[in-house]
Amino acid sequence: MRTMIVHNNAIALNIVIAGPDDSAGLPILCVHGWPELSHSWRHQLAHFAARGRRIAAMDVRGYGGSDKPHAIAAYRLSALASDVAAVIAALGGRAILFGHDWGAPIVWNTALRHPDAVAAVVGLSVPFSPWGETRFLDLMRQMHAGKFFYQFYFQPEGVAEAELAADPDALAKLYFALSGNAAQPGFGRKGPADRLLPGLALPDPLPAWLSDDDLAVYKTAFAAGGWRGPLNRYRAQDLDFDEAIGLRGQMIAQPAAFIAGTRDPVRHFAPGLDLYATAGAACSDFRGSTLIEGAGHWVQQEAPAATNAALSAFVDGL
């Protein structure tokens, strides 16, 4: 594997690349979510490189080796999609996108905003939902009234940053809590005034899919880069809504697919609904969903073989 830096105007983005530069097929670009890194795609980088495919994973702005602007507005989906488009340009001008967690909305919106650069797209954990007439946080306020919802907790600047930075085991607790290894994946039942980490178990030993060395990569990156940039993505959502007027109702036109774990708590974001049941409803060329039994939120790390099989089938079918 090798690294390169791609500049999108003033933002420097750290990219990890595997596989041959003279690969016959289109390159693949992987986009991670919260709170992760390009390292979250290590199994996919190794798998596709071994098949002779050029594949890259980026540190999203705010994370790892990429720049970390201070302003909330710097983390709008339009800005992050622009970063992805800049990386695609550096890889040759057109690519297949894989995105997980926040990386999924980023790649979905890159497909909408930069359609000529995106040949195909796969979302992991978060299915595509077209822009509508209501702000996402307003919907969540209706659905989670009187309850703890982590995205509400993340809104005040500095609060979640302080809690997460103060606990050296924060990442291990977060990764375990949302994984298929947890008895009930999620952050538990909390009141609206509660904090994020109390009540989350510290796994001992770590689950098999997360080695001490892997956890150390994440811990080192977050200790160096802090939490403000990653949390600003949640704070920019109302800005996203205001910018997306021209995208409302648009479907994903490129070939698309969806992959998730059956035990991912995102599946029941909306109480009483299975968000994965209609994952392709707003994709005009949907190639299917793959739900991996027993896996939680970190599906490409928890179940790399099954995830790689689904991704390979999608790519081979293009």
C-alpha positions in Angstrom: 0.0 0.0 0.0 1.1 3.6 -0.6 -0.2 7.0 0.2 -0.7 10.2 -1.6 -2.0 13.7 -0.8 -4.8 15.2 -2.9 -5.6 18.9 -2.7 -9.2 20.2 -3.0 -8.5 23.9 -3.0 -7.0 24.6 0.4 -7.9 21.2 1.9 -5.2 18.4 1.8 -6.6 14.9 1.9 -4.7 11.8 2.8 -5.3 8.8 0.5 -4.2 5.2 0.9 -4.0 3.2 -2.4 -3.6 -0.5 -3.1 -3.5 -2.5 -6.2 -1.8 -1.8 -9.6 -1.9 1.6 -11.1 -2.4 0.0 -14.5 -5.6 -1.8 -13.4 -7.9 -2.4 -16.4 -11.1 -1.6 -14.5 -12.3 1.6 -13.0 -10.7 2.5 -9.6 -12.6 2.1 -6.4 -12.7 4.8 -3.8 -13.8 4.0 -0.2 -15.2 6.7 2.2 -15.4 6.0 5.9 -17.8 7.2 8.6 -17.8 8.3 12.2 -15.6 7.8 14.2 -13.2 6.0 11.8 -10.4 6.3 9.3 -9.3 5.0 5.9 -8.0 2.1 8.0 -11.6 0.9 8.3 -11.3 -0.3 4.7 -8.1 -2.4 5.3 -9.9 -5.7 4.4 -11.4 -4.3 1.2 -8.1 -2.7 0.2 -6.3 -6.1 0.5 -9.1 -8.0 -1.1 -9.5 -5.9 -4.3 -5.8 -5.3 -4.7 -5.3 -9.1 -4.6 -7.8 -9.3 -7.5 -5.7 -6.9 -9.5 -8.0 -3.9 -8.9 -6.8 -0.4 -8.0 -8.6 0.7 -4.8 -8.2 3.7 -2.6 -9.5 4.8 0.8 -9.5 8.4 2.0 -9.3 10.0 5.4 -12.3 12.3 5.3 -11.6 15.9 6.2 -11.4 16.2 9.9 -9.8 12.8 10.3 -6.4 11.1 10.3 -3.9 12.5 7.9 -6.3 14.9 6.2 -6.8 18.6 7.1 -9.2 19.5 9.9 -10.8 22.9 9.3 -12.4 24.5 12.4 -15.7 25.9 10.9 -18.9 23.8 11.0 -19.7 25.0 7.5 -16.5 23.2 6.3 -18.2 19.9 6.9 -21.3 20.3 4.7 -22.1 17.4 2.5 -21.5 19.6 -0.5 -17.9 20.2 0.7 -17.3 16.6 1.5 -18.7 15.5 -1.9 -16.3 18.0 -3.5 -13.4 16.3 -1.7 -14.5 13.0 -3.0 -14.7 14.4 -6.5 -11.2 15.8 -6.2 -9.9 12.4 -5.2 -11.7 10.8 -8.1 -10.1 13.3 -10.5 -6.7 12.4 -9.1 -7.4 8.7 -9.6 -8.3 9.2 -13.3 -11.6 11.1 -13.4 -14.2 8.3 -12.8 -14.6 5.8 -10.1 -16.8 3.3 -8.2 -17.6 4.5 -4.7 -18.1 2.6 -1.5 -19.3 4.5 1.6 -20.0 3.4 5.2 -21.9 5.3 7.9 -21.5 9.0 7.2 -19.4 7.9 4.2 -22.6 6.5 2.7 -24.5 9.9 2.6 -21.2 11.4 1.3 -21.0 8.9 -1.6 -24.7 9.1 -2.3 -24.5 12.9 -2.5 -21.3 12.7 -4.6 -23.3 10.6 -7.1 -26.0 13.4 -7.1 -23.7 16.3 -7.3 -20.9 14.9 -9.5 -22.7 12.3 -11.6 -20.1 12.2 -14.4 -17.4 11.2 -11.9 -19.3 8.4 -10.3 -19.7 5.2 -12.3 -21.5 3.2 -9.5 -22.1 3.4 -5.8 -22.5 1.1 -2.8 -23.8 2.4 0.6 -23.0 0.4 3.7 -25.1 0.8 6.8 -27.0 3.9 5.6 -29.4 3.5 2.6 -30.0 6.4 0.3 -32.9 8.7 1.2 -33.8 11.4 -1.2 -33.8 15.0 0.0 -37.3 16.0 1.1 -39.1 19.0 2.7 -38.2 18.3 6.3 -34.9 18.7 8.1 -33.5 15.3 9.4 -32.9 16.6 12.9 -36.5 17.9 13.1 -37.7 14.4 12.1 -35.6 12.9 14.8 -36.9 15.4 17.4 -40.4 14.2 16.7 -39.4 10.5 16.8 -37.1 10.7 19.9 -38.9 13.3 21.9 -38.0 13.0 25.6 -35.2 10.5 24.9 -31.5 10.6 24.5 -30.5 10.7 20.8 -26.7 11.0 20.2 -27.0 13.5 17.4 -28.8 15.9 19.7 -26.0 15.5 22.2 -23.4 16.3 19.5 -24.9 19.7 18.6 -23.5 22.0 21.3 -19.9 22.7 20.5 -17.3 21.4 22.9 -19.5 19.2 25.0 -19.1 15.8 23.3 -15.5 16.7 22.4 -14.7 17.0 26.1 -16.3 13.8 27.1 -14.8 11.7 24.3 -11.3 13.2 24.7 -11.3 12.6 28.5 -11.9 8.9 28.2 -9.0 6.9 26.7 -11.3 3.9 26.2 -14.0 5.9 24.3 -13.3 4.4 20.9 -13.3 0.8 22.3 -16.6 1.5 24.0 -18.2 3.0 20.9 -17.0 0.3 18.6 -18.2 -2.5 20.9 -21.6 -0.8 21.7 -22.6 -0.6 18.0 -21.2 -4.0 17.0 -22.9 -7.3 16.6 -21.1 -8.5 19.7 -23.1 -6.3 22.0 -26.1 -7.8 23.7 -28.3 -5.0 22.4 -26.4 -2.8 19.9 -26.8 0.9 20.5 -26.1 3.5 23.2 -28.7 2.1 25.6 -31.7 3.8 27.2 -30.8 7.2 28.4 -32.6 10.4 29.2 -32.3 13.6 27.2 -29.8 15.2 29.7 -27.5 12.1 29.8 -24.0 11.9 28.3 -22.9 9.4 25.7 -20.4 7.1 27.3 -21.8 6.2 30.8 -23.2 2.7 30.7 -21.2 1.6 27.7 -19.2 -1.6 28.3 -15.4 -1.8 27.9 -14.8 -5.1 26.1 -12.2 -7.4 27.6 -11.0 -8.9 25.5 -11.7 -6.9 22.3 -14.0 -8.6 19.8 -12.1 -10.8 17.3 -12.6 -8.3 14.4 -10.8 -5.5 16.3 -7.2 -6.3 17.2 -5.2 -4.3 19.7 -3.1 -3.0 16.8 -6.1 -1.9 14.9 -7.5 -0.1 17.9 -4.2 1.6 18.4 -4.3 3.0 14.9 -7.6 4.7 15.7 -6.6 5.9 19.2 -3.4 7.4 17.9 -5.3 9.3 15.1 -8.0 10.7 17.4 -5.5 11.6 20.1 -3.6 13.7 17.5 -6.5 15.1 15.5 -9.2 15.5 18.2 -13.0 15.2 17.8 -14.2 18.6 16.6 -14.0 17.9 12.9 -15.7 14.5 13.1 -18.5 16.0 15.3 -18.9 19.0 13.0 -20.4 16.7 10.4 -23.5 16.3 12.6 -23.7 20.0 13.3 -23.7 20.9 9.6 -26.9 19.0 8.8 -29.2 22.0 8.7 -26.7 23.7 6.4 -27.0 20.6 4.1 -30.7 20.9 4.0 -30.6 24.6 3.0 -28.1 23.8 0.2 -30.1 20.8 -1.2 -33.2 22.6 -2.5 -32.2 21.7 -6.1 -31.6 18.0 -5.2 -35.0 17.4 -3.6 -36.7 14.3 -4.9 -33.7 13.2 -7.0 -33.0 9.5 -7.2 -29.6 7.8 -7.6 -29.2 7.1 -11.3 -26.0 5.1 -11.2 -25.9 1.3 -10.6 -26.2 1.0 -6.8 -26.3 -1.5 -4.0 -26.6 -1.7 -0.2 -24.9 -3.7 2.4 -25.4 -3.8 6.2 -25.4 -6.1 9.2 -28.7 -7.4 10.5 -27.9 -6.1 14.0 -26.9 -2.6 12.9 -28.8 -0.1 15.2 -29.2 2.3 12.2 -31.7 -0.2 10.9 -34.2 1.1 13.5 -33.3 4.8 13.6 -37.0 5.5 13.1 -38.8 3.6 15.9 -41.1 0.9 14.6 -39.6 1.0 11.0 -37.1 -1.2 9.3 -35.1 1.3 7.2 -33.3 -1.6 5.4 -36.5 -3.1 4.0 -36.7 -0.4 1.2 -33.0 0.4 0.8 -33.3 0.6 -3.0 -36.5 2.5 -3.3 -34.9 5.7 -4.4 -32.3 4.1 -6.7 -33.3 3.8 -10.4 -30.7 1.0 -11.1 -30.6 -0.9 -7.8 -28.6 -4.1 -7.9 -29.8 -5.4 -4.5 -29.3 -5.5 -0.8 -27.1 -7.8 1.2 -27.8 -8.1 4.9 -25.1 -10.0 6.8 -26.5 -12.1 9.6 -25.2 -11.2 13.1 -23.0 -8.2 12.0 -23.5 -4.9 13.6 -22.7 -1.4 12.5 -19.0 -1.9 11.5 -20.0 -4.4 8.8 -16.9 -4.3 6.6 -14.7 -4.8 9.6 -16.9 -7.3 11.5 -17.7 -9.5 8.5 -15.0 -8.8 5.9 -15.4 -12.0 3.9 -19.1 -11.6 3.4 -18.8 -7.9 2.8 -16.1 -8.4 0.2 -18.1 -11.1 -1.5 -21.1 -8.8 -1.9 -18.9 -5.9 -3.1 -17.1 -8.1 -5.6 -20.4 -9.4 -7.0 -21.6 -5.8 -7.5 -18.4 -4.7 -9.2 -18.2 -7.8 -11.4 -21.8 -7.2 -12.5 -21.2 -3.7 -13.7 
